[in-house]
C-alpha cells in the first residue's frame, strides 16, 4: 500500500508514516517514512527525507538519509547530501551534493 500525493497537491510541513510515499506533486518540509519514497517525474520535493529507500525521477532538493538505497533515474535531478549504503546515479541524471556511504 502507498500514499500518493497527486500532481496538483502542495504539502507544506512534516509527513510521517509507515507506508510507501509517492510524490507526484510538491512537498516542502520533512518526510520520515518507514518504507520507501518515490519522487515521480512531476514531483518536486524541497525537504529532508529519512526513509528505507528513495527513488528520484523528478526534482529533489534537500538532505537524504536512506537505510538501504537511493536511486536517481535518468530524468531525476537532485541537489543535496545523501547518506545511504547503496547509491545509484543513472546516466543522464543530475546530482549536486555530497555522498556518505557509511
N, C-alpha and C positions, 0 to 999 in steps of 0.2 A: 504494500500500500504506500502511496505517496501523497504529499500535499503539493498542489500546483498553484503557483502564483501566476495568474493569467497575464497575457501580454498588455492589457490595458490597466493593470493594477500598479499602484505605487504604495510601497510599505516603508514607513519611516519608524525605526525603533528596533527593539530586540525580538528575535524569533528563537524560541526554544522548543525542542520536541524530541521525540524518539524516532519518528518515521522519516523516510526519504523526502527531500525537498527538491522540487523542480521549479526553477525561476525562469519564467518567460517574460515577466515584466521588470519592474525596477524595485530594488531593495537598498535602503540606506540604513546603516546601524550595525548590529551584531547578529550573527547567526551561530547558534550552538545546537546541533542535532546529533543524535546517536548514530544515525545511518548516513548515507551519502547526500551530497548536494550536487545538483546538475544545473549549470547556468547555460540555457539554450541559446541559439543564435540571436534571438530577440531580447535576451536577458541582459540587464545592466545592473551590476552589483557594486556598491561602494560600502564595503563592510568588512569587519573582522569575521573570519569564519573558523569555527572549530567543529570538525566532523570526522567521521570514519574515512570518507573518501570525497574527492572533488573532481568534477569534470567541467571544464570551461570551454564552451563553444561560442559564447558571447563576449561581453566585456566585464572584467572584474578589476577592481581597484581596492587593495587592502591587504592586510596580513592574514595568512592562512596557516592553520595547524591541522594536519590530517594524520590520522593514526595509521592508515595503510598506504594511500597513494593519492597523487594529484596528476591529472592529465589535462593538458592544454591541446585541444584539437587544432587542425589547420586553420579553422575560422576563428579560433579563440584569441583574445587579446587580454593580457594581464599585466598590471603594474603593482608590485608589492612584494613582500617577502613570503617565502614558502618554507615550511618546516614539515617534512614527511620522509618516511623511509624509502619511498619509490616515487620518482617524478618522471613523467613522460611529456616531452615538448615536441609536438609533431612538426614536420617540415611545413613552413608557411605560417606557423603560429607566431605571435608577438609576445615577448616577455621582457620586462624590465624590473629588476629587483635582485634580491639575494636568495640563495638556496641553502638550507641546512638539512642534511640528510641523517641526522642523529636518530 
